[in-house]
Every structure is written in C-alpha cells, then in structure tokens.
C-alpha cells in the first residue's frame, strides 16, 4: 500500500541582506530528516546553516523538536525553496514536502 505524502506550500517575504530562518517540525528518532529537495538559487539566497533544535523543556526519549534552516537573502527578486522529510535510506518514500515561494525585497 502506497502512503500519501503531505505537501504544503507557503509564501515568505524577506529583506535583502538579512538572515531569515525556515523552521520545520522534526523528530530524528523516527529516522526522518528534513533536507533541501532542490538546490538553493544562489543568485538570491545563501544557506548559512541547518540544525536540529530540541524542545526547550527537559527532553524525553523519542521527543521531537525542530529543524532550522538559516538563509541570507542576497538580492531582490523571487525564488523558491523546497524541502523533503525522508529517511535517508528510503529516499523515494518521503512523509512530507514543503515548498516556499520567497520574495526578497
């Protein structure tokens, strides 16, 4: 039985020259990880970092957190970001996809 992946689309407006973050709910204990599903258009954006952020309260075994991708907006224009939530050993069986249309002003 084939699972249906969840697909979400959002818009962002960010300031040229400024950093901004995309934060996605994640739980690495399930084996799933967020990753960029397409290359970043380096004309408009630069990926500064990607990190897992655990919850602020005392962590419990198996508890999720968030994956934070920090970018810097380089110049005005419109571009996109796409992320996939997959298990690295099962790249064709992703649980979620998230797309952002990013307008740099």
C-alpha positions as CSV (number, residue, x, y, z in Angstrom):
1,X,0.0,0.0,0.0
2,X,1.5,3.3,-1.0
3,X,1.5,6.2,1.5
4,X,0.4,9.6,0.5
5,X,2.9,12.4,1.3
6,X,1.8,15.6,2.9
7,X,2.5,18.6,0.6
8,X,2.4,22.2,1.9
9,X,3.1,25.5,0.1
10,X,3.8,28.8,1.8
11,X,5.0,32.3,0.8
12,X,7.7,34.3,2.5
13,X,8.7,38.0,2.2
14,X,12.3,38.7,3.4
15,X,14.6,41.7,3.4
16,X,17.6,41.8,1.1
17,X,20.9,41.5,3.0
18,X,19.2,40.0,6.1
19,X,19.2,36.4,7.5
20,X,15.9,34.5,7.9
21,X,15.0,31.0,9.1
22,X,12.7,28.3,7.9
23,X,11.7,26.1,10.9
24,X,10.1,22.7,10.4
25,X,8.8,20.2,13.0
26,X,11.1,17.2,13.1
27,X,11.7,14.0,15.1
28,X,15.1,12.4,14.2
29,X,14.2,9.3,16.4
30,X,11.9,8.2,13.6
31,X,14.7,8.2,11.1
32,X,13.2,11.0,9.1
33,X,15.2,14.1,8.3
34,X,14.5,17.4,6.6
35,X,16.7,18.2,3.6
36,X,16.5,20.6,0.7
37,X,15.0,18.7,-2.3
38,X,16.4,21.2,-4.8
39,X,19.5,23.4,-4.9
40,X,19.2,26.9,-3.4
41,X,19.2,29.6,-6.1
42,X,22.4,31.3,-5.0
43,X,21.6,34.4,-7.1
44,X,19.0,35.2,-4.3
45,X,19.8,33.1,-1.2
46,X,22.7,31.6,0.7
47,X,22.2,28.7,3.1
48,X,24.1,29.6,6.3
49,X,23.2,26.7,8.5
50,X,20.9,23.7,9.2
51,X,20.5,22.5,12.8
52,X,18.1,20.4,14.9
53,X,16.7,22.4,17.8
54,X,15.4,20.2,20.7
55,X,12.4,21.4,22.7
56,X,13.1,24.0,25.5
57,X,11.6,21.8,28.3
58,X,13.5,18.8,29.5
59,X,13.7,16.4,26.6
60,X,12.0,12.9,26.8
61,X,13.2,9.9,24.8
62,X,11.7,10.0,21.4
63,X,10.5,13.5,21.7
64,X,10.6,15.7,18.5
65,X,11.9,19.2,18.0
66,X,12.5,21.4,15.0
67,X,14.9,21.5,12.1
68,X,16.0,25.1,11.4
69,X,17.5,26.2,8.1
70,X,19.0,29.7,8.2
71,X,19.5,31.6,4.9
72,X,20.7,35.0,4.0
73,X,18.8,37.0,1.4
74,X,21.3,38.3,-1.2
75,X,19.3,40.4,-3.7
76,X,15.8,41.4,-4.6
77,X,13.7,39.0,-6.7
78,X,11.6,35.9,-6.4
79,X,12.9,32.4,-5.9
80,X,11.7,29.2,-4.2
81,X,12.8,26.7,-1.6
82,X,11.7,23.1,-1.4
83,X,12.2,20.6,1.5
84,X,11.6,16.9,1.8
85,X,11.1,14.9,5.0
86,X,12.6,11.5,4.2
87,X,14.5,8.6,5.7
88,X,18.0,8.7,4.0
89,X,17.9,5.0,3.3
90,X,14.4,5.3,1.7
91,X,14.7,8.5,-0.5
92,X,11.7,7.6,-2.6
93,X,9.4,7.2,0.5
94,X,9.0,10.8,1.9
95,X,6.5,11.7,4.5
96,X,6.2,15.4,3.7
97,X,7.2,18.0,1.2
98,X,7.2,21.8,1.9
99,X,7.6,24.5,-0.7
100,X,8.2,28.2,-0.1
101,X,7.9,31.0,-2.7
102,X,10.4,33.6,-1.4
103,X,10.2,37.2,-2.3
104,X,13.3,39.2,-1.5
105,X,12.5,42.9,-1.1
